[in-house]
Amino acid sequence: MTDDGDNDGRRSARPLVSLLVVISGGLGISLQQLSTGTPASTGRWAMLIIGSCIGGAASILATGLFERLLTWAGFGWAFLRRRTRLRTVVAGVTACALAVAAGLVIPVAYEALHRRLYGCPQPAAVRVMTSVEQLGAARRIADAYETATAERHHGCPAADLYVYGAGPTEARAAVASGWLNDALQRIGPRADVWLPDSTLDVAAAVAASARFGVAVPIAEQRSIGYSPVVLAAPASPSTGLPADAGWRQLWTETGRLGWDVVRPDPAVSSAGVLATAALYAGLGATPVTARGVEQRLEASLDRGRYPLGTSQDLLCHGGTGQVPVAVITTEQAAVRYNQGLGCPGGGGPPERPLLVQYPNDTISEDHPFVRLAWDGVAAATTAAATGFGAWLGGDDGRRELVRAGLRPPGLFAVGDPLTEQFGAHAGAVFDRRAPAASTVGDALRLYEGAHRPGRVLLALDASGSMLAGVDRTGTTRFQLASRGVTGALNLMSDRDEFGLRIFPADGRGAGTRELLPIGRAAGRAQAAADAMAAVRPAGNTPLLQTIVDGVRDVAAGPGDGVASLVVLTDGNDTSGQSPSEVDIQVRGKGVRVFVVAIGEASCGTLTLRDVTAHTGGGCYDAGLDTLDDVLVTLFGLLWGG
């Protein structure tokens, strides 16, 4: 028989117990939120109400439940019967414990059921722009971050990072203009996060933004990793380079050993710009000595038939093997190459890895993280971008930066690949500060006057297929190509040389016809435009014979410029020659062959990759909407403007 006073005590305590239940349910949800990093939602707080109801019901039944349980267990219930408040506490504690458990378990169970029925919610999209040289490493870091967010959210990633690469010039122009004009089509969507190679790129973009009347909305900027400019040299015990030497001594010693030295092209690589600044500063270069430095670098490029490109282009090419070659590059590029990463098609680690030499007067890339707060960006995207930056500064993010070959700021132990196993030294000491803008500016001014000009012959496809229309206004492929060529001619300097011919020579589909002989650039842009406007495409495509004839004619000319043949075509060869025959005829002539394929043509179907690679050139696939950009990039490499 139950005592009426006891019942009254329990009834009077139930409002207090219910309040405790609500608080406990909220505590359960808060604990679950803190443990997963998931923001509270309407559904979660709905779970609080459900949990409170469950706990409230439990509070009503708790006393009776404990009375029966303890009686069954043989405990002296008479002791508790005489203590109404103690029984109330027991009931309240039980109800609160159930409410906390409900707050913890029910939201998780609800979300698990929701995921099973409907899948993961759409993660916040974050667009990340980095350099072409960092693209592979940045994508691996982004994948690691997405995986980390998925582990915190029961297998559902909270962010979807779209990572794309852009050249340093294009990236700075896009940021400075706020993605005006055609930046979206040229390089990619407006970036929420920018990962350039150096803070100098950020400063240049901010300085250039005044021309566009744009305030670059930098919400967050800090360096996340460092990589010094180094000399990656062949590992040779009999001819080792001095361990503690500056650029001057290393430059002299490699010359004494008869080694070639190559460097990324400053036109397409931030590493090439910093390598030039480091080398010139170390040598104390003047306009006269800078020309001597460039002549040695250029001779090395030509002798090894190296492409004009990035660190990866040089490292993955490997040279001809005639003489040992040292590459001025970054520590990161060198160790990733030794790992077998970064080269097209993979292929694993090289048979002969390179040994990293750290000049004691070198400079470094400081790899900033830049979050851009453009107007109209969704709050979820901003939160995800901020979270990415915070993760990069934490232990997990810094470990991923080390795996990518970068050295994080602060006191952080580094391991593979920044170890002797991959040619590096974990304890290497170098200046982590970005070089002064004046140092880099002075080096680039010296470079502009010291590097060789271009000597370029352009062979333009004028076959019948070039009459195909590209838009509703009736513009033809030939007209589109002509406009692209005219725009690229604006990159020429007064020292550059240029010639123009078309193929076939006439409607019969054979030979070539010269429109402009190779000569100095002055006044030739308009002459080329007028000559192309008078052409009426017709006939077949003697592509391979055009390449053979063009290489012969360029090689016969005087001068020490970058001798190059550029062929723009939309079709396969009809001359009957084989690419292997052409490869034999053009290799070793000192002329770089570049092919730009549009329309139905592609570098794969043209089977010209060997012809272009063996001459230090390249093959470029261009869409009708990207042809202008491809031509500007290509001629920017070949000319000195």
C-alpha positions as CSV (number, residue, x, y, z in Angstrom):
1,M,0.0,0.0,0.0
2,T,1.4,3.4,-1.0
3,D,1.5,6.2,1.4
4,D,-0.6,9.2,0.2
5,G,2.0,11.6,1.5
6,D,4.6,9.9,-0.5
7,N,2.4,10.2,-3.6
8,D,1.9,13.9,-3.0
9,G,5.7,14.3,-2.6
10,R,6.3,12.6,-5.9
11,R,3.6,14.6,-7.7
12,S,5.0,17.9,-6.3
13,A,8.5,17.0,-7.4
14,R,7.6,16.1,-11.0
15,P,7.7,19.7,-12.4
16,L,11.2,20.0,-11.1
17,V,12.2,16.7,-12.5
18,S,10.6,17.6,-15.9
19,L,12.7,20.8,-16.0
20,L,15.8,18.8,-15.2
21,V,14.9,16.4,-18.0
22,V,14.7,19.3,-20.5
23,I,18.1,20.6,-19.4
24,S,19.6,17.2,-19.6
25,G,18.2,16.6,-23.1
26,G,19.8,19.8,-24.2
27,L,23.0,18.7,-22.6
28,G,22.9,15.5,-24.5
29,I,22.5,17.3,-27.8
30,S,25.2,19.8,-27.0
31,L,27.6,16.9,-26.1
32,Q,26.8,15.2,-29.3
33,Q,27.3,18.4,-31.3
34,L,30.7,19.1,-29.7
35,S,31.9,15.5,-30.3
36,T,31.1,15.7,-34.0
37,G,31.5,19.3,-34.8
38,T,28.0,19.4,-36.4
39,P,26.1,22.6,-36.0
40,A,22.8,22.3,-34.2
41,S,19.7,22.1,-36.4
42,T,16.0,22.3,-36.2
43,G,15.9,18.5,-36.4
44,R,18.3,18.1,-33.5
45,W,16.3,20.4,-31.2
46,A,13.1,18.5,-32.2
47,M,15.0,15.5,-30.8
48,L,15.3,17.4,-27.6
49,I,11.5,17.6,-27.3
50,I,11.2,13.9,-28.0
51,G,13.9,13.2,-25.5
52,S,12.2,15.4,-22.9
53,C,8.9,13.5,-23.4
54,I,10.7,10.2,-22.9
55,G,12.5,11.5,-19.8
56,G,9.2,12.9,-18.4
57,A,7.5,9.6,-18.8
58,A,10.4,7.9,-17.2
59,S,10.2,10.3,-14.3
60,I,6.7,9.2,-13.6
61,L,7.6,5.6,-13.7
62,A,11.0,5.8,-12.1
63,T,9.9,5.5,-8.4
64,G,7.7,2.5,-9.0
65,L,10.4,0.9,-11.2
66,F,13.1,1.3,-8.6
67,E,10.7,0.1,-5.8
68,R,10.1,-3.2,-7.7
69,L,13.7,-3.5,-8.7
70,L,15.2,-3.0,-5.3
71,T,12.5,-5.2,-3.6
72,W,13.3,-7.9,-6.1
73,A,17.0,-7.5,-5.4
74,G,16.4,-7.9,-1.7
75,F,17.4,-4.4,-0.6
76,G,15.7,-2.7,2.3
77,W,13.1,-0.5,0.6
78,A,11.7,0.5,4.0
79,F,14.8,2.8,4.4
80,L,13.8,4.7,1.2
81,R,10.1,4.6,2.0
82,R,10.7,6.8,5.0
83,R,12.7,9.3,2.9
84,T,10.5,10.8,0.2
85,R,13.1,13.3,-1.0
86,L,15.6,10.6,-1.5
87,R,13.1,8.7,-3.6
88,T,12.5,11.8,-5.6
89,V,16.2,12.3,-6.2
90,V,16.5,8.7,-7.4
91,A,13.6,9.2,-9.8
92,G,15.0,12.5,-11.0
93,V,18.5,11.1,-11.6
94,T,17.1,8.3,-13.6
95,A,15.0,10.6,-15.7
96,C,17.9,13.0,-16.4
97,A,20.2,10.1,-17.3
98,L,17.6,8.8,-19.8
99,A,17.2,12.4,-21.2
100,V,21.0,12.8,-21.7
101,A,21.1,9.4,-23.4
102,A,18.2,10.4,-25.6
103,G,19.9,13.6,-26.5
104,L,23.0,11.7,-27.5
105,V,21.6,8.7,-29.2
106,I,18.3,9.9,-30.9
107,P,19.9,12.6,-33.1
108,V,22.6,10.1,-34.2
109,A,20.0,7.4,-34.9
110,Y,17.8,9.9,-36.7
111,E,20.7,11.1,-38.9
112,A,21.8,7.5,-39.6
113,L,18.3,6.6,-40.7
114,H,18.1,9.8,-42.8
115,R,21.4,9.0,-44.5
116,R,20.3,5.4,-45.2
117,L,17.1,6.6,-46.8
118,Y,18.2,9.8,-48.6
119,G,22.1,9.6,-48.6
120,C,24.5,12.3,-47.4
121,P,23.5,16.0,-47.6
122,Q,25.1,18.1,-50.3
123,P,28.5,19.3,-49.0
124,A,29.5,23.0,-49.3
125,A,31.3,23.6,-52.5
126,V,34.6,25.5,-52.2
127,R,36.6,26.5,-55.3
128,V,40.3,26.4,-54.8
129,M,42.8,27.9,-57.4
130,T,46.5,27.0,-57.2
131,S,49.4,27.0,-59.5
132,V,49.9,24.5,-62.3
133,E,53.0,23.2,-60.5
134,Q,51.1,22.7,-57.3
135,L,48.0,21.1,-58.8
136,G,48.7,17.5,-58.0
137,A,49.9,18.2,-54.4
138,A,46.9,20.6,-53.8
139,R,44.4,18.0,-54.9
140,R,45.8,15.4,-52.6
141,I,45.7,17.8,-49.7
142,A,42.1,18.7,-50.6
143,D,41.1,15.0,-50.6
144,A,42.7,14.6,-47.2
145,Y,40.6,17.5,-45.8
146,E,37.4,16.1,-47.3
147,T,38.1,12.7,-45.7
148,A,38.8,14.4,-42.4
149,T,35.4,16.2,-42.5
150,A,33.7,12.9,-43.4
151,E,35.2,11.2,-40.4
152,R,33.7,13.9,-38.1
153,H,30.3,13.6,-39.8
154,H,29.6,9.9,-39.8
155,G,31.0,9.3,-43.3
156,C,29.5,12.4,-45.0
157,P,32.0,15.1,-46.1
158,A,31.1,18.6,-45.1
159,A,33.1,20.2,-47.9
160,D,33.6,19.5,-51.6
161,L,36.8,21.2,-52.8
162,Y,37.1,21.8,-56.5
163,V,40.9,22.4,-57.2
164,Y,42.2,23.7,-60.5
165,G,45.5,25.1,-61.7
166,A,46.3,28.4,-63.5
167,G,49.5,30.0,-64.6
168,P,50.9,32.8,-62.4
169,T,50.1,35.5,-64.8
170,E,46.5,34.4,-65.5
171,A,45.9,33.8,-61.8
172,R,47.1,37.3,-60.8
173,A,45.0,38.9,-63.6
174,A,41.8,37.0,-62.6
175,V,42.1,38.0,-58.9
176,A,43.0,41.6,-59.7
177,S,40.0,42.0,-62.0
178,G,37.6,40.1,-59.8
179,W,37.1,37.5,-62.6
180,L,35.9,40.1,-65.1
181,N,36.0,39.6,-68.8
182,D,36.5,36.0,-69.8
183,A,38.5,34.7,-66.7
184,L,35.8,32.1,-66.1
185,Q,36.3,30.5,-69.5
186,R,40.1,31.0,-69.5
187,I,41.1,29.5,-66.2
188,G,38.1,28.4,-64.1
189,P,35.4,29.6,-61.6
190,R,36.0,32.5,-59.2
191,A,38.1,31.1,-56.4
192,D,37.1,31.1,-52.7
193,V,40.6,30.0,-51.8
194,W,43.8,30.9,-53.6
195,L,47.0,28.8,-53.0
196,P,49.7,30.6,-55.0
197,D,53.4,29.7,-54.7
198,S,54.5,33.0,-53.2
199,T,53.1,36.0,-51.3
200,L,54.7,38.1,-54.1
201,D,51.9,36.8,-56.4
202,V,49.3,38.1,-53.9
203,A,51.0,41.5,-53.7
204,A,51.2,41.8,-57.5
205,A,47.5,41.0,-57.8
206,V,46.6,43.6,-55.2
207,A,48.7,46.2,-56.9
208,A,47.2,45.4,-60.3
209,S,43.6,45.5,-59.0
210,A,43.7,49.4,-59.0
211,R,43.6,49.3,-62.8
212,F,40.3,47.5,-62.7
213,G,38.8,49.5,-59.8
214,V,38.5,46.3,-57.8
215,A,39.3,45.8,-54.1
216,V,40.6,42.3,-53.7
217,P,38.5,40.9,-50.7
218,I,41.3,39.1,-48.8
219,A,39.6,37.8,-45.6
220,E,42.5,35.7,-44.5
221,Q,46.1,35.3,-45.6
222,R,49.0,33.4,-44.0
223,S,51.9,31.2,-45.1
224,I,51.2,27.5,-44.7
225,G,54.3,25.9,-46.1
226,Y,57.8,26.7,-47.3
227,S,60.1,25.2,-50.1
228,P,63.5,26.6,-50.8
229,V,65.0,27.1,-54.3
230,V,67.6,24.3,-54.6
231,L,69.9,22.7,-57.1
232,A,68.7,19.1,-57.8
233,A,71.9,17.4,-59.1
234,P,72.8,13.9,-60.1
235,A,73.9,11.7,-57.2
236,S,77.5,11.0,-58.0
237,P,79.9,10.0,-55.3
238,S,83.0,10.7,-57.4
239,T,81.9,14.2,-58.4
240,G,80.0,15.4,-55.3
241,L,79.2,19.1,-55.0
242,P,80.3,21.1,-51.9
243,A,77.7,20.7,-49.1
244,D,77.8,24.2,-47.7
245,A,78.1,26.5,-50.7
246,G,76.4,29.5,-52.2
247,W,75.0,29.9,-55.7
248,R,78.2,31.3,-57.1
249,Q,80.3,28.3,-56.0
250,L,77.7,25.8,-57.2
251,W,77.4,27.5,-60.6
252,T,81.2,27.5,-61.0
253,E,81.6,23.9,-59.8
254,T,78.9,22.5,-62.2
255,G,80.6,24.3,-65.0
256,R,84.0,22.8,-64.0
257,L,82.4,19.3,-64.0
258,G,80.9,19.9,-67.5
259,W,77.3,19.6,-66.3
260,D,74.4,21.3,-68.0
261,V,72.1,23.4,-65.8
262,V,68.4,24.1,-66.6
263,R,65.8,26.3,-64.9
264,P,62.0,26.6,-65.2
265,D,60.8,29.3,-67.6
266,P,59.9,32.5,-65.8
267,A,57.1,33.1,-68.3
268,V,55.1,30.2,-67.0
269,S,56.5,29.4,-63.5
270,S,56.8,31.2,-60.2
271,A,59.5,28.8,-59.4
272,G,61.3,30.0,-62.5
273,V,61.0,33.6,-61.4
274,L,62.4,32.9,-57.9
275,A,65.1,30.6,-59.4
276,T,66.2,33.5,-61.6
277,A,66.2,35.9,-58.7
278,A,68.2,33.5,-56.5
279,L,70.8,32.8,-59.2
280,Y,71.3,36.4,-60.2
281,A,71.5,37.6,-56.6
282,G,74.0,34.9,-55.7
283,L,76.2,35.7,-58.8
284,G,75.9,39.4,-58.4
285,A,74.6,39.6,-62.0
286,T,75.0,42.6,-64.2
287,P,73.4,43.1,-67.7
288,V,76.6,41.6,-69.2
289,T,77.0,38.7,-66.9
290,A,73.3,37.9,-66.9
291,R,73.5,37.4,-70.7
292,G,76.3,34.8,-70.0
293,V,74.2,33.1,-67.5
294,E,71.2,32.9,-69.9
295,Q,73.4,31.6,-72.7
296,R,74.6,28.7,-70.6
297,L,71.0,27.9,-69.5
298,E,69.7,28.2,-73.1
299,A,72.5,25.9,-74.4
300,S,71.7,23.3,-71.8
301,L,68.0,23.4,-72.7
302,D,68.8,23.0,-76.4
303,R,71.4,20.3,-75.9
304,G,69.0,18.2,-73.8
305,R,66.0,19.1,-76.0
306,Y,64.2,20.3,-72.9
307,P,60.8,21.9,-73.2
308,L,60.2,25.5,-72.2
309,G,58.1,25.0,-69.2
310,T,57.7,24.3,-65.5
311,S,59.8,22.4,-63.0
312,Q,57.8,19.2,-63.7
313,D,58.4,19.6,-67.4
314,L,62.1,19.7,-66.9
315,L,62.4,17.0,-64.3
316,C,60.1,14.6,-66.1
317,H,61.8,15.1,-69.5
318,G,65.1,13.9,-68.2
319,G,67.3,15.2,-71.0
320,T,69.1,13.2,-73.6
321,G,71.6,11.6,-71.2
322,Q,74.6,13.1,-73.1
323,V,75.9,15.0,-70.1
324,P,74.8,15.2,-66.4
325,V,72.1,17.8,-65.9
326,A,71.4,19.8,-62.7
327,V,67.9,21.4,-62.4
328,I,67.3,24.7,-60.5
329,T,64.0,24.0,-58.9
330,T,62.2,23.9,-55.5
331,E,62.9,21.3,-52.8
332,Q,59.2,20.2,-53.1
333,A,59.4,19.6,-56.9
334,A,62.7,17.6,-56.5
335,V,61.4,15.3,-53.7
336,R,58.1,14.7,-55.5
337,Y,60.0,13.7,-58.6
338,N,62.2,11.3,-56.6
339,Q,58.9,9.8,-55.2
340,G,57.7,9.2,-58.7
341,L,55.0,11.9,-58.4
342,G,54.1,14.8,-60.6
343,C,55.0,13.3,-64.0
344,P,52.3,12.5,-66.6
345,G,51.4,8.9,-66.6
346,G,53.2,8.2,-63.3
347,G,55.9,5.6,-63.9
348,G,57.3,5.3,-60.4
349,P,60.5,6.7,-58.9
350,P,63.4,7.4,-61.3
351,E,66.2,5.0,-61.6
352,R,68.7,7.7,-60.7
353,P,67.1,10.0,-58.1
354,L,68.4,13.6,-57.8
355,L,70.3,14.9,-54.7
356,V,69.1,18.2,-53.3
357,Q,71.7,20.9,-52.8
358,Y,70.8,23.8,-50.5
359,P,72.7,27.0,-51.4
360,N,73.4,28.9,-48.2
361,D,72.2,32.2,-49.9
362,T,69.0,30.8,-51.5
363,I,65.5,32.1,-51.3
364,S,62.2,30.2,-50.9
365,E,58.6,30.0,-51.8
366,D,56.3,30.7,-48.9
367,H,53.0,29.2,-50.2
368,P,50.3,31.4,-48.6
369,F,46.7,30.4,-47.9
370,V,44.4,33.2,-49.2
371,R,40.7,33.2,-48.4
372,L,38.8,35.5,-50.7
373,A,35.4,36.9,-49.4
374,W,33.6,37.8,-52.6
375,D,30.1,39.3,-52.4
376,G,27.3,36.8,-52.7
377,V,29.1,33.7,-51.5
378,A,27.0,31.3,-49.5
379,A,27.5,31.1,-45.8
380,A,28.1,27.4,-46.0
381,T,30.9,28.0,-48.5
382,T,32.5,30.6,-46.3
383,A,32.4,28.3,-43.3
384,A,33.9,25.4,-45.3
385,A,36.7,27.6,-46.7
386,T,37.5,28.9,-43.2
387,G,37.5,25.4,-41.9
388,F,39.9,24.3,-44.6
389,G,42.3,27.1,-43.6
390,A,42.0,26.1,-39.9
391,W,42.6,22.5,-40.7
392,L,45.8,23.4,-42.7
393,G,47.1,25.1,-39.6
394,G,46.4,22.1,-37.3
395,D,48.5,19.0,-36.8
396,D,46.6,16.9,-39.3
397,G,46.8,19.6,-42.0
398,R,50.5,20.2,-41.4
399,R,51.2,16.5,-41.6
400,E,49.5,16.5,-45.1
401,L,51.6,19.5,-46.1
402,V,54.8,17.6,-45.2
403,R,53.5,14.6,-47.2
404,A,53.2,17.1,-50.1
405,G,56.8,18.1,-49.7
406,L,56.3,21.4,-47.9
407,R,57.7,22.5,-44.6
408,P,55.0,23.9,-42.3
409,P,55.6,27.0,-40.2
410,G,56.6,26.8,-36.5
411,L,58.3,24.0,-34.7
412,F,56.9,20.9,-36.5
413,A,58.8,17.7,-37.1
414,V,59.2,16.8,-40.8
415,G,59.5,13.3,-42.2
416,D,59.2,11.6,-45.6
417,P,59.5,12.8,-48.3
418,L,61.7,15.6,-46.8
419,T,64.4,13.1,-45.9
420,E,67.6,11.5,-47.3
421,Q,65.5,8.7,-48.7
422,F,64.2,11.1,-51.3
423,G,67.3,13.2,-51.7
424,A,66.5,15.9,-49.2
425,H,67.7,16.9,-45.7
426,A,65.1,17.1,-42.9
427,G,67.2,19.6,-41.0
428,A,68.0,21.9,-43.9
429,V,68.2,25.6,-42.8
430,F,67.1,28.4,-45.1
431,D,65.5,31.8,-45.1
432,R,61.8,31.2,-45.1
433,R,60.9,34.8,-45.7
434,A,59.6,35.8,-49.1
435,P,62.3,37.7,-51.1
436,A,61.9,41.4,-51.3
437,A,59.8,42.5,-54.3
438,S,62.7,44.8,-55.4
439,T,65.1,41.9,-55.5
440,V,62.7,39.9,-57.8
441,G,61.9,43.0,-59.9
442,D,65.5,43.8,-60.5
443,A,66.2,40.2,-61.5
444,L,63.3,40.2,-64.0
445,R,64.5,43.4,-65.6
446,L,67.9,41.9,-66.1
447,Y,66.3,38.7,-67.5
448,E,64.2,40.6,-70.0
449,G,67.4,42.1,-71.5
450,A,69.5,39.0,-71.2
451,H,67.4,36.0,-72.5
452,R,67.4,35.3,-76.2
453,P,64.7,36.5,-78.5
454,G,62.4,34.3,-80.5
455,R,62.8,33.2,-84.2
456,V,59.4,31.8,-85.0
457,L,57.9,30.5,-88.3
458,L,54.1,30.0,-88.2
459,A,52.6,27.5,-90.6
460,L,48.8,28.0,-90.8
461,D,46.4,25.3,-92.1
462,A,44.5,26.8,-95.1
463,S,42.9,23.5,-96.3
464,G,39.2,23.3,-97.2
465,S,38.2,22.1,-93.7
466,M,39.2,25.5,-92.3
467,L,36.2,27.0,-94.0
468,A,33.9,25.3,-91.4
469,G,31.8,27.7,-89.4
470,V,32.3,28.2,-85.7
471,D,29.3,30.4,-84.9
472,R,26.0,31.8,-86.2
473,T,27.7,34.8,-87.7
474,G,29.5,32.7,-90.3
475,T,33.0,33.1,-88.8
476,T,35.2,30.3,-90.1
477,R,37.9,28.3,-88.4
478,F,40.5,30.1,-90.5
479,Q,39.2,33.5,-89.5
480,L,39.2,32.5,-85.9
481,A,42.7,31.2,-86.1
482,S,43.8,34.4,-87.9
483,R,42.4,36.6,-85.1
484,G,44.2,34.5,-82.5
485,V,47.5,34.8,-84.4
486,T,47.1,38.5,-84.7
487,G,46.5,38.9,-81.0
488,A,49.5,36.7,-80.1
489,L,51.8,38.9,-82.3
490,N,51.3,41.7,-79.8
491,L,53.6,39.7,-77.4
492,M,56.6,40.2,-79.7
493,S,59.5,42.4,-78.7
494,D,61.6,44.4,-81.1
495,R,64.3,41.7,-81.0
496,D,61.9,38.8,-82.0
497,E,61.7,37.5,-85.5
498,F,58.5,36.1,-87.2
499,G,57.5,34.5,-90.4
500,L,54.2,33.3,-91.8
501,R,53.2,30.7,-94.4
502,I,50.1,28.7,-95.2
503,F,49.6,25.1,-96.4
504,P,48.6,23.9,-98.9
505,A,50.1,26.3,-101.4
506,D,47.0,26.2,-103.6
507,G,43.7,24.3,-104.2
508,R,45.6,21.2,-105.4
509,G,46.6,20.4,-101.8
510,A,50.4,20.3,-101.9
511,G,53.3,22.4,-100.7
512,T,53.3,25.7,-98.8
513,R,53.1,29.3,-99.7
514,E,55.0,32.1,-97.9
515,L,53.0,35.1,-96.8
516,L,55.8,36.8,-94.8
517,P,59.5,35.9,-94.7
518,I,61.1,35.5,-91.3
519,G,62.2,39.0,-90.1
520,R,62.1,41.4,-87.2
521,A,58.8,42.0,-85.5
522,A,58.5,45.8,-86.2
523,G,55.3,46.5,-88.2
524,R,54.7,42.8,-89.0
525,A,51.5,42.3,-87.0
526,Q,49.3,44.3,-89.4
527,A,51.1,42.9,-92.4
528,A,50.3,39.4,-91.2
529,A,46.7,40.3,-90.6
530,D,46.3,41.7,-94.1
531,A,48.0,38.7,-95.6
532,M,45.8,36.2,-93.8
533,A,42.6,38.2,-94.7
534,A,43.4,37.6,-98.4
535,V,43.6,33.8,-98.1
536,R,40.8,31.5,-99.3
537,P,41.2,28.0,-97.8
538,A,41.0,25.0,-100.1
539,G,42.5,21.7,-100.7
540,N,44.0,18.9,-98.6
541,T,46.4,19.0,-95.5
542,P,50.1,18.3,-96.3
543,L,50.8,18.5,-92.6
544,L,53.9,16.3,-92.2
545,Q,55.7,17.7,-95.3
546,T,55.0,21.2,-94.0
547,I,56.8,20.3,-90.7
548,V,59.8,18.9,-92.5
549,D,60.1,21.9,-94.8
550,G,59.5,24.4,-92.0
551,V,62.2,22.9,-89.8
552,R,64.7,23.0,-92.7
553,D,64.0,26.6,-93.4
554,V,64.1,27.8,-89.8
555,A,67.3,25.9,-89.1
556,A,69.0,27.6,-92.2
557,G,68.5,31.1,-90.8
558,P,71.0,33.1,-88.7
559,G,70.7,34.3,-85.2
560,D,70.7,32.8,-81.7
561,G,67.0,33.1,-80.9
562,V,64.6,30.4,-79.8
563,A,64.3,28.7,-83.3
564,S,60.7,27.3,-83.5
565,L,58.2,26.1,-85.9
566,V,54.5,26.5,-84.9
567,V,51.9,24.6,-86.9
568,L,48.2,25.3,-86.5
569,T,45.9,22.6,-88.1
570,D,42.5,21.1,-87.9
571,G,43.1,17.9,-89.8
572,N,45.2,14.8,-90.4
573,D,48.0,14.6,-92.8
574,T,47.4,13.8,-96.5
575,S,51.0,13.9,-97.7
576,G,51.6,10.2,-97.2
577,Q,54.6,10.5,-94.9
578,S,54.8,8.7,-91.5
579,P,55.4,10.4,-88.2
580,S,58.4,8.2,-87.6
581,E,60.0,9.4,-90.8
582,V,59.3,13.0,-89.9
583,D,60.8,12.4,-86.4
584,I,64.1,11.3,-88.0
585,Q,64.2,14.2,-90.4
586,V,63.6,17.0,-87.8
587,R,65.4,15.7,-84.7
588,G,68.7,17.3,-83.8
589,K,68.2,20.3,-86.1
590,G,68.0,22.9,-83.3
591,V,64.4,23.8,-84.1
592,R,61.5,23.2,-81.6
593,V,58.3,22.0,-83.2
594,F,55.0,23.0,-81.7
595,V,51.6,21.8,-83.0
596,V,48.3,23.4,-82.1
597,A,45.4,21.1,-82.9
598,I,41.8,22.5,-83.3
599,G,38.5,21.1,-84.7
600,E,38.5,17.4,-85.4
601,A,42.3,17.2,-85.0
602,S,43.9,16.3,-81.6
603,C,47.4,15.6,-80.4
604,G,46.3,11.9,-79.9
605,T,45.0,11.4,-83.5
606,L,47.9,13.3,-85.1
607,T,50.5,11.0,-83.5
608,L,52.9,13.8,-83.3
609,R,53.8,13.8,-79.7
610,D,57.2,12.1,-80.4
611,V,58.0,14.6,-83.1
612,T,57.3,17.6,-80.8
613,A,58.8,16.1,-77.7
614,H,62.1,15.0,-79.4
615,T,62.6,18.6,-80.5
616,G,61.9,20.2,-77.2
617,G,58.5,21.4,-78.4
618,G,55.0,20.4,-77.6
619,C,51.5,19.6,-78.9
620,Y,48.5,21.6,-77.7
621,D,44.9,20.7,-78.0
622,A,42.8,23.8,-78.3
623,G,39.1,24.3,-78.4
624,L,37.6,26.9,-80.5
625,D,36.9,28.9,-77.4
626,T,40.4,28.5,-75.9
627,L,42.5,29.0,-79.0
628,D,43.4,32.6,-78.2
629,D,44.7,31.5,-74.7
630,V,46.7,28.6,-76.1
631,L,48.4,30.9,-78.7
632,V,49.1,33.6,-76.1
633,T,50.6,31.0,-73.7
634,L,52.7,29.4,-76.5
635,F,54.1,32.6,-78.0
636,G,54.7,34.0,-74.5
637,L,57.2,31.2,-74.1
638,L,58.9,31.8,-77.5
639,W,59.1,35.6,-77.6
640,G,60.7,38.1,-75.4
641,G,57.9,40.6,-75.1
